[in-house]
Amino acid sequence: MNDDERLTRLETRLTEQEATIEDLNRIVTEQWRLIDRLARQVSAMREQVETLAERSAPRGPEPPPPHY
């Protein structure tokens, strides 16, 4: 293999690697946005569950089950 062919192969590999890196960066960025959005949704749902649990919590001692 002569130097011209070797150089061409290296340039081709570099170009392909740069494209791959750009694709991976785009995918990671999209996934990070999705994770952030889902984390905010989970936080909001946790707050809703806590609020509902506070509203429906019994105020006094729990009565014994019917089989006692």
C-alpha positions as CSV (number, residue, x, y, z in Angstrom):
1,M,0.0,0.0,0.0
2,N,1.5,3.3,-1.0
3,D,1.3,6.5,1.0
4,D,-1.5,8.0,-1.1
5,E,-3.7,5.0,-0.5
6,R,-2.9,5.0,3.2
7,L,-3.6,8.7,3.6
8,T,-6.9,8.3,1.7
9,R,-7.9,5.4,4.0
10,L,-7.0,7.5,7.1
11,E,-9.0,10.5,5.9
12,T,-12.0,8.3,5.1
13,R,-11.9,6.7,8.6
14,L,-11.5,10.1,10.2
15,T,-14.6,11.4,8.3
16,E,-16.6,8.4,9.3
17,Q,-15.6,8.7,12.9
18,E,-16.5,12.4,13.0
19,A,-19.9,11.5,11.6
20,T,-20.4,8.8,14.2
21,I,-19.4,11.2,17.0
22,E,-21.9,13.8,15.8
23,D,-24.6,11.1,15.7
24,L,-23.8,9.9,19.2
25,N,-23.7,13.4,20.5
26,R,-27.1,14.1,19.0
27,I,-28.6,10.9,20.5
28,V,-27.1,11.5,23.9
29,T,-28.5,15.1,23.9
30,E,-32.0,13.8,23.0
31,Q,-31.9,11.2,25.6
32,W,-30.7,13.7,28.3
33,R,-33.7,15.9,27.4
34,L,-36.1,12.9,27.7
35,I,-34.6,11.9,31.0
36,D,-34.9,15.5,32.3
37,R,-38.5,15.7,31.2
38,L,-39.4,12.3,32.7
39,A,-37.7,13.2,36.0
40,R,-39.8,16.4,36.2
41,Q,-42.9,14.3,35.5
42,V,-42.1,11.8,38.2
43,S,-41.5,14.6,40.7
44,A,-44.9,16.2,39.8
45,M,-46.6,12.8,40.2
46,R,-44.9,12.2,43.5
47,E,-46.2,15.5,44.8
48,Q,-49.7,14.6,43.6
49,V,-49.6,11.2,45.3
50,E,-48.4,12.8,48.6
51,T,-51.1,15.4,48.4
52,L,-53.8,12.8,47.8
53,A,-52.4,10.6,50.6
54,E,-52.6,13.5,53.0
55,R,-56.2,14.2,52.1
56,S,-57.3,10.6,52.4
57,A,-55.4,9.7,55.5
58,P,-57.6,8.7,58.4
59,R,-57.8,11.2,61.2
60,G,-58.2,8.9,64.1
61,P,-57.2,5.4,65.0
62,E,-58.0,2.8,62.4
63,P,-61.0,0.6,63.3
64,P,-60.3,-3.1,63.7
65,P,-61.1,-5.4,60.7
66,P,-64.5,-6.9,60.6
67,H,-63.4,-10.4,61.6
68,Y,-62.4,-9.3,65.2
